[in-house]
Amino acid sequence: MLYALPDTLEQRIQGRYPTEESRLKFQTKHSKTVEKFVEENVNFAEIMQKEAMDYGSEIIDTNQKTPDEVVEEIIKIV
């Protein structure tokens, strides 16, 4: 599981929709605001982290890491 703090997760998702146009396009396509999508993802991430911990799954903390650093950790697990 790839883990990020709620603030980090929010920043990453919000960063995908930096303009009003991209936010409106998202809302039209998904019938929800980017803010609602962020809220749902943050809540779901907490549930998934607990599930991963309960099953003893690997959890990679992606906070403060570049994509390349995360990939290196994934490769070590696989």
MOPAC internal coordinates of N, CA, C and O (Angstrom, degrees):
PM7 1SCF
backbone

  N    0.0000 0     0.00 0     0.00 0    0    0    0
  C    1.4349 1     0.00 0     0.00 0    1    0    0
  C    1.5155 1   108.41 1     0.00 0    2    1    0
  O    1.2310 1   121.05 1   -41.16 1    3    2    1
  N    1.3067 1   115.60 1   138.84 1    3    2    1
  C    1.4520 1   121.05 1   174.61 1    5    3    2
  C    1.5215 1   107.66 1   -95.78 1    6    5    3
  O    1.2310 1   120.86 1   -56.86 1    7    6    5
  N    1.3276 1   115.96 1   123.14 1    7    6    5
  C    1.4585 1   120.95 1  -176.13 1    9    7    6
  C    1.5214 1   110.44 1  -112.96 1   10    9    7
  O    1.2310 1   121.44 1   -38.24 1   11   10    9
  N    1.3245 1   114.84 1   141.76 1   11   10    9
  C    1.4578 1   121.75 1   171.58 1   13   11   10
  C    1.5202 1   107.61 1  -141.55 1   14   13   11
  O    1.2310 1   120.64 1   -33.03 1   15   14   13
  N    1.3132 1   116.38 1   146.97 1   15   14   13
  C    1.4552 1   120.49 1   175.38 1   17   15   14
  C    1.5267 1   109.49 1   -60.19 1   18   17   15
  O    1.2310 1   119.97 1   -27.22 1   19   18   17
  N    1.3165 1   117.66 1   152.78 1   19   18   17
  C    1.4640 1   119.74 1  -179.91 1   21   19   18
  C    1.5370 1   113.59 1   -51.83 1   22   21   19
  O    1.2310 1   120.04 1   137.32 1   23   22   21
  N    1.3244 1   117.54 1   -42.68 1   23   22   21
  C    1.4708 1   120.28 1   179.34 1   25   23   22
  C    1.5213 1   111.61 1   -63.85 1   26   25   23
  O    1.2310 1   120.67 1   139.87 1   27   26   25
  N    1.3156 1   116.32 1   -40.13 1   27   26   25
  C    1.4609 1   121.03 1   178.81 1   29   27   26
  C    1.5214 1   110.31 1   -66.15 1   30   29   27
  O    1.2310 1   120.63 1   135.28 1   31   30   29
  N    1.3133 1   116.39 1   -44.72 1   31   30   29
  C    1.4576 1   121.14 1   178.52 1   33   31   30
  C    1.5277 1   110.36 1   -59.89 1   34   33   31
  O    1.2310 1   120.78 1   135.54 1   35   34   33
  N    1.3263 1   116.11 1   -44.46 1   35   34   33
  C    1.4580 1   120.32 1   178.83 1   37   35   34
  C    1.5287 1   111.14 1   -61.02 1   38   37   35
  O    1.2310 1   120.34 1   133.57 1   39   38   37
  N    1.3219 1   116.96 1   -46.43 1   39   38   37
  C    1.4764 1   121.12 1   178.98 1   41   39   38
  C    1.5230 1   111.11 1   -58.29 1   42   41   39
  O    1.2310 1   120.66 1   135.34 1   43   42   41
  N    1.3088 1   116.35 1   -44.66 1   43   42   41
  C    1.4614 1   120.33 1  -177.49 1   45   43   42
  C    1.5330 1   111.31 1   -64.45 1   46   45   43
  O    1.2310 1   120.47 1   135.57 1   47   46   45
  N    1.3221 1   116.71 1   -44.43 1   47   46   45
  C    1.4651 1   119.14 1  -179.65 1   49   47   46
  C    1.5299 1   110.42 1   -68.94 1   50   49   47
  O    1.2310 1   120.33 1   133.15 1   51   50   49
  N    1.3132 1   116.98 1   -46.85 1   51   50   49
  C    1.4701 1   120.49 1   179.11 1   53   51   50
  C    1.5313 1   110.64 1   -58.24 1   54   53   51
  O    1.2310 1   120.47 1   144.42 1   55   54   53
  N    1.3325 1   116.72 1   -35.58 1   55   54   53
  C    1.4545 1   121.56 1  -179.65 1   57   55   54
  C    1.5191 1   113.90 1   -65.49 1   58   57   55
  O    1.2310 1   120.37 1   159.44 1   59   58   57
  N    1.3177 1   116.91 1   -20.56 1   59   58   57
  C    1.4647 1   121.06 1   177.89 1   61   59   58
  C    1.5235 1   111.98 1   -75.69 1   62   61   59
  O    1.2310 1   120.67 1   163.47 1   63   62   61
  N    1.3165 1   116.32 1   -16.53 1   63   62   61
  C    1.4654 1   121.91 1  -176.54 1   65   63   62
  C    1.5319 1   109.22 1  -130.78 1   66   65   63
  O    1.2310 1   120.68 1  -110.45 1   67   66   65
  N    1.3324 1   116.31 1    69.55 1   67   66   65
  C    1.4684 1   120.39 1  -171.75 1   69   67   66
  C    1.5307 1   115.23 1   -78.87 1   70   69   67
  O    1.2310 1   120.28 1   162.93 1   71   70   69
  N    1.3200 1   117.07 1   -17.07 1   71   70   69
  C    1.4631 1   119.28 1  -176.87 1   73   71   70
  C    1.5184 1   110.80 1  -112.70 1   74   73   71
  O    1.2310 1   121.09 1   -21.23 1   75   74   73
  N    1.3196 1   115.53 1   158.77 1   75   74   73
  C    1.4608 1   119.90 1   176.50 1   77   75   74
  C    1.5244 1   110.46 1   -60.66 1   78   77   75
  O    1.2310 1   120.70 1   142.43 1   79   78   77
  N    1.3182 1   116.27 1   -37.57 1   79   78   77
  C    1.4710 1   120.73 1   179.25 1   81   79   78
  C    1.5298 1   110.88 1   -61.72 1   82   81   79
  O    1.2310 1   120.32 1   134.94 1   83   82   81
  N    1.3315 1   116.99 1   -45.06 1   83   82   81
  C    1.4631 1   119.83 1  -179.16 1   85   83   82
  C    1.5277 1   111.21 1   -67.26 1   86   85   83
  O    1.2310 1   120.37 1   146.88 1   87   86   85
  N    1.3284 1   116.90 1   -33.12 1   87   86   85
  C    1.4600 1   121.16 1   178.97 1   89   87   86
  C    1.5323 1   110.71 1   -70.28 1   90   89   87
  O    1.2310 1   120.50 1   139.36 1   91   90   89
  N    1.3245 1   116.64 1   -40.64 1   91   90   89
  C    1.4574 1   120.68 1   177.74 1   93   91   90
  C    1.5306 1   111.08 1   -66.81 1   94   93   91
  O    1.2310 1   120.76 1   140.01 1   95   94   93
  N    1.3222 1   116.15 1   -39.99 1   95   94   93
  C    1.4651 1   120.44 1   177.31 1   97   95   94
  C    1.5277 1   110.35 1   -61.22 1   98   97   95
  O    1.2310 1   120.77 1   136.18 1   99   98   97
  N    1.3377 1   116.14 1   -43.82 1   99   98   97
  C    1.4608 1   120.94 1   177.50 1  101   99   98
  C    1.5251 1   110.17 1   -59.57 1  102  101   99
  O    1.2310 1   120.87 1   132.30 1  103  102  101
  N    1.3296 1   115.94 1   -47.70 1  103  102  101
  C    1.4603 1   120.50 1  -177.23 1  105  103  102
  C    1.5272 1   111.36 1   -62.42 1  106  105  103
  O    1.2310 1   120.34 1   140.32 1  107  106  105
  N    1.3016 1   116.96 1   -39.68 1  107  106  105
  C    1.4635 1   120.63 1   178.51 1  109  107  106
  C    1.5250 1   110.77 1   -65.36 1  110  109  107
  O    1.2310 1   120.69 1   136.06 1  111  110  109
  N    1.3138 1   116.28 1   -43.94 1  111  110  109
  C    1.4654 1   121.08 1  -177.04 1  113  111  110
  C    1.5327 1   112.38 1   -69.41 1  114  113  111
  O    1.2310 1   120.63 1   140.73 1  115  114  113
  N    1.3383 1   116.41 1   -39.27 1  115  114  113
  C    1.4677 1   120.16 1  -171.69 1  117  115  114
  C    1.5291 1   114.58 1  -107.79 1  118  117  115
  O    1.2310 1   120.22 1   177.74 1  119  118  117
  N    1.3157 1   117.19 1    -2.26 1  119  118  117
  C    1.4737 1   122.12 1   179.88 1  121  119  118
  C    1.5305 1   112.67 1    57.39 1  122  121  119
  O    1.2310 1   120.86 1  -145.70 1  123  122  121
  N    1.3162 1   115.96 1    34.30 1  123  122  121
  C    1.4618 1   121.43 1   174.02 1  125  123  122
  C    1.5212 1   108.13 1  -158.04 1  126  125  123
  O    1.2310 1   120.97 1   -22.02 1  127  126  125
  N    1.3113 1   115.75 1   157.98 1  127  126  125
  C    1.4606 1   120.08 1   179.13 1  129  127  126
  C    1.5258 1   110.23 1   -77.92 1  130  129  127
  O    1.2310 1   121.14 1   -17.94 1  131  130  129
  N    1.3097 1   115.43 1   162.06 1  131  130  129
  C    1.4655 1   120.32 1   175.03 1  133  131  130
  C    1.5223 1   109.08 1   -61.20 1  134  133  131
  O    1.2310 1   120.19 1   141.49 1  135  134  133
  N    1.3277 1   117.24 1   -38.51 1  135  134  133
  C    1.4682 1   120.85 1   179.62 1  137  135  134
  C    1.5260 1   111.87 1   -60.80 1  138  137  135
  O    1.2310 1   120.60 1   138.25 1  139  138  137
  N    1.3350 1   116.46 1   -41.75 1  139  138  137
  C    1.4646 1   120.52 1   178.11 1  141  139  138
  C    1.5296 1   110.25 1   -66.15 1  142  141  139
  O    1.2310 1   120.60 1   139.79 1  143  142  141
  N    1.3190 1   116.46 1   -40.21 1  143  142  141
  C    1.4608 1   121.82 1   177.72 1  145  143  142
  C    1.5316 1   110.56 1   -61.34 1  146  145  143
  O    1.2310 1   120.64 1   137.16 1  147  146  145
  N    1.3282 1   116.38 1   -42.84 1  147  146  145
  C    1.4740 1   121.09 1   177.92 1  149  147  146
  C    1.5252 1   109.32 1   -60.97 1  150  149  147
  O    1.2310 1   120.58 1   131.54 1  151  150  149
  N    1.3198 1   116.50 1   -48.46 1  151  150  149
  C    1.4648 1   121.05 1  -179.34 1  153  151  150
  C    1.5294 1   111.08 1   -57.28 1  154  153  151
  O    1.2310 1   120.53 1   134.37 1  155  154  153
  N    1.3206 1   116.59 1   -45.63 1  155  154  153
  C    1.4686 1   120.72 1   179.78 1  157  155  154
  C    1.5289 1   111.11 1   -63.08 1  158  157  155
  O    1.2310 1   120.36 1   138.53 1  159  158  157
  N    1.3256 1   116.92 1   -41.47 1  159  158  157
  C    1.4606 1   120.20 1  -178.99 1  161  159  158
  C    1.5151 1   111.87 1   -68.60 1  162  161  159
  O    1.2310 1   119.93 1   140.04 1  163  162  161
  N    1.3096 1   117.74 1   -39.96 1  163  162  161
  C    1.4671 1   120.74 1   178.30 1  165  163  162
  C    1.5301 1   109.47 1   -63.08 1  166  165  163
  O    1.2310 1   120.48 1   134.85 1  167  166  165
  N    1.3232 1   116.70 1   -45.15 1  167  166  165
  C    1.4720 1   119.93 1   178.75 1  169  167  166
  C    1.5256 1   111.61 1   -63.40 1  170  169  167
  O    1.2310 1   120.30 1   136.68 1  171  170  169
  N    1.3183 1   117.03 1   -43.32 1  171  170  169
  C    1.4627 1   121.03 1  -179.46 1  173  171  170
  C    1.5312 1   110.99 1   -66.90 1  174  173  171
  O    1.2310 1   120.05 1   142.88 1  175  174  173
  N    1.3234 1   117.50 1   -37.12 1  175  174  173
  C    1.4668 1   120.99 1   179.60 1  177  175  174
  C    1.5208 1   110.73 1   -61.11 1  178  177  175
  O    1.2310 1   120.25 1   141.53 1  179  178  177
  N    1.3158 1   117.12 1   -38.47 1  179  178  177
  C    1.4684 1   120.30 1   178.46 1  181  179  178
  C    1.5372 1   110.55 1   -64.63 1  182  181  179
  O    1.2310 1   120.73 1   138.95 1  183  182  181
  N    1.3187 1   116.21 1   -41.05 1  183  182  181
  C    1.4694 1   120.72 1   178.40 1  185  183  182
  C    1.5285 1   110.06 1   -64.49 1  186  185  183
  O    1.2310 1   120.69 1   134.61 1  187  186  185
  N    1.3256 1   116.28 1   -45.39 1  187  186  185
  C    1.4627 1   120.46 1  -178.63 1  189  187  186
  C    1.5268 1   111.96 1   -65.68 1  190  189  187
  O    1.2310 1   120.18 1   143.51 1  191  190  189
  N    1.3317 1   117.27 1   -36.49 1  191  190  189
  C    1.4605 1   119.36 1   177.92 1  193  191  190
  C    1.5250 1   110.28 1   -62.86 1  194  193  191
  O    1.2310 1   120.49 1   136.57 1  195  194  193
  N    1.3222 1   116.67 1   -43.43 1  195  194  193
  C    1.4660 1   120.14 1   178.44 1  197  195  194
  C    1.5271 1   110.27 1   -62.13 1  198  197  195
  O    1.2310 1   120.25 1   136.21 1  199  198  197
  N    1.3330 1   117.14 1   -43.79 1  199  198  197
  C    1.4619 1   121.12 1   178.20 1  201  199  198
  C    1.5270 1   110.55 1   -60.18 1  202  201  199
  O    1.2310 1   120.39 1   133.92 1  203  202  201
  N    1.3164 1   116.86 1   -46.08 1  203  202  201
  C    1.4611 1   120.95 1  -179.43 1  205  203  202
  C    1.5265 1   110.39 1   -61.49 1  206  205  203
  O    1.2310 1   120.61 1   138.32 1  207  206  205
  N    1.3284 1   116.43 1   -41.68 1  207  206  205
  C    1.4696 1   119.73 1   178.59 1  209  207  206
  C    1.5218 1   110.74 1   -64.95 1  210  209  207
  O    1.2310 1   120.28 1   137.47 1  211  210  209
  N    1.3367 1   117.08 1   -42.53 1  211  210  209
  C    1.4657 1   121.45 1  -179.83 1  213  211  210
  C    1.5314 1   111.73 1   -60.53 1  214  213  211
  O    1.2310 1   120.40 1   144.84 1  215  214  213
  N    1.3284 1   116.84 1   -35.16 1  215  214  213
  C    1.4580 1   121.54 1  -178.43 1  217  215  214
  C    1.5248 1   113.22 1   -92.72 1  218  217  215
  O    1.2310 1   120.51 1   179.44 1  219  218  217
  N    1.3265 1   116.63 1    -0.56 1  219  218  217
  C    1.4615 1   119.66 1   179.16 1  221  219  218
  C    1.5218 1   113.49 1    71.55 1  222  221  219
  O    1.2310 1   120.64 1  -155.91 1  223  222  221
  N    1.3110 1   116.38 1    24.09 1  223  222  221
  C    1.4653 1   120.67 1   179.38 1  225  223  222
  C    1.5156 1   110.70 1   -74.17 1  226  225  223
  O    1.2310 1   121.61 1   -24.14 1  227  226  225
  N    1.3151 1   114.52 1   155.86 1  227  226  225
  C    1.4612 1   120.33 1   175.43 1  229  227  226
  C    1.5265 1   108.81 1   -66.95 1  230  229  227
  O    1.2310 1   120.91 1   -42.76 1  231  230  229
  N    1.3211 1   115.87 1   137.24 1  231  230  229
  C    1.4563 1   121.39 1   175.56 1  233  231  230
  C    1.5207 1   106.97 1  -124.72 1  234  233  231
  O    1.2310 1   120.87 1   -60.28 1  235  234  233
  N    1.3092 1   115.93 1   119.72 1  235  234  233
  C    1.4588 1   121.12 1   179.38 1  237  235  234
  C    1.5107 1   108.52 1  -100.98 1  238  237  235
  O    1.2310 1   120.94 1   -61.54 1  239  238  237
  N    1.3176 1   115.80 1   118.46 1  239  238  237
  C    1.4614 1   121.75 1   177.76 1  241  239  238
  C    1.5227 1   107.84 1   -78.66 1  242  241  239
  O    1.2310 1   120.58 1   -66.89 1  243  242  241
  N    1.3230 1   116.50 1   113.11 1  243  242  241
  C    1.4618 1   120.95 1  -176.01 1  245  243  242
  C    1.5270 1   113.12 1   -93.51 1  246  245  243
  O    1.2310 1   120.36 1   177.50 1  247  246  245
  N    1.3186 1   116.91 1    -2.50 1  247  246  245
  C    1.4585 1   120.27 1   179.03 1  249  247  246
  C    1.5217 1   109.60 1   -61.91 1  250  249  247
  O    1.2310 1   120.52 1   -41.57 1  251  250  249
  N    1.2914 1   116.61 1   138.43 1  251  250  249
  C    1.4660 1   122.43 1   176.42 1  253  251  250
  C    1.5240 1   113.31 1    62.68 1  254  253  251
  O    1.2310 1   119.86 1  -158.70 1  255  254  253
  N    1.3263 1   117.86 1    21.30 1  255  254  253
  C    1.4629 1   120.94 1   179.61 1  257  255  254
  C    1.5150 1   110.05 1  -121.51 1  258  257  255
  O    1.2310 1   121.21 1   -33.47 1  259  258  257
  N    1.3090 1   115.29 1   146.53 1  259  258  257
  C    1.4549 1   120.47 1   175.04 1  261  259  258
  C    1.5247 1   108.41 1   -78.79 1  262  261  259
  O    1.2310 1   120.02 1   -18.61 1  263  262  261
  N    1.3197 1   117.56 1   161.39 1  263  262  261
  C    1.4696 1   118.99 1   175.47 1  265  263  262
  C    1.5312 1   112.43 1   -55.57 1  266  265  263
  O    1.2310 1   120.10 1   141.00 1  267  266  265
  N    1.3277 1   117.42 1   -39.00 1  267  266  265
  C    1.4669 1   120.00 1   179.09 1  269  267  266
  C    1.5253 1   111.88 1   -63.34 1  270  269  267
  O    1.2310 1   120.08 1   141.42 1  271  270  269
  N    1.3146 1   117.46 1   -38.58 1  271  270  269
  C    1.4680 1   120.58 1   178.51 1  273  271  270
  C    1.5291 1   110.56 1   -65.77 1  274  273  271
  O    1.2310 1   120.57 1   141.43 1  275  274  273
  N    1.3166 1   116.52 1   -38.57 1  275  274  273
  C    1.4680 1   120.46 1   178.20 1  277  275  274
  C    1.5220 1   110.03 1   -65.79 1  278  277  275
  O    1.2310 1   120.52 1   136.57 1  279  278  277
  N    1.3270 1   116.61 1   -43.43 1  279  278  277
  C    1.4693 1   120.48 1   178.68 1  281  279  278
  C    1.5233 1   110.18 1   -59.94 1  282  281  279
  O    1.2310 1   119.84 1   138.43 1  283  282  281
  N    1.3145 1   117.90 1   -41.57 1  283  282  281
  C    1.4677 1   121.00 1   178.84 1  285  283  282
  C    1.5198 1   110.84 1   -59.09 1  286  285  283
  O    1.2310 1   120.38 1   139.04 1  287  286  285
  N    1.3369 1   116.88 1   -40.96 1  287  286  285
  C    1.4623 1   119.81 1   178.82 1  289  287  286
  C    1.5326 1   111.46 1   -67.60 1  290  289  287
  O    1.2310 1   120.59 1   140.71 1  291  290  289
  N    1.3200 1   116.48 1   -39.29 1  291  290  289
  C    1.4619 1   120.47 1   178.15 1  293  291  290
  C    1.5191 1   109.96 1   -62.62 1  294  293  291
  O    1.2310 1   120.02 1   136.30 1  295  294  293
  N    1.3138 1   117.57 1   -43.70 1  295  294  293
  C    1.4638 1   121.96 1   179.61 1  297  295  294
  C    1.5319 1   110.73 1   -60.21 1  298  297  295
  O    1.2310 1   119.95 1   140.17 1  299  298  297
  N    1.3101 1   117.70 1   -39.83 1  299  298  297
  C    1.4639 1   121.05 1   179.01 1  301  299  298
  C    1.5343 1   110.87 1   -61.92 1  302  301  299
  O    1.2310 1   120.47 1   143.80 1  303  302  301
  N    1.3315 1   116.72 1   -36.20 1  303  302  301
  C    1.4645 1   120.75 1  -178.93 1  305  303  302
  C    1.5192 1   111.08 1   -74.65 1  306  305  303
  O    1.2310 1   121.20 1   138.91 1  307  306  305
  N    1.3191 1   115.30 1   -41.09 1  307  306  305
  C    1.4658 1   120.26 1  -176.21 1  309  307  306
  C    1.5081 1   108.11 1   -73.89 1  310  309  307
  O    1.2310 1   120.10 1   180.00 1  311  310  309

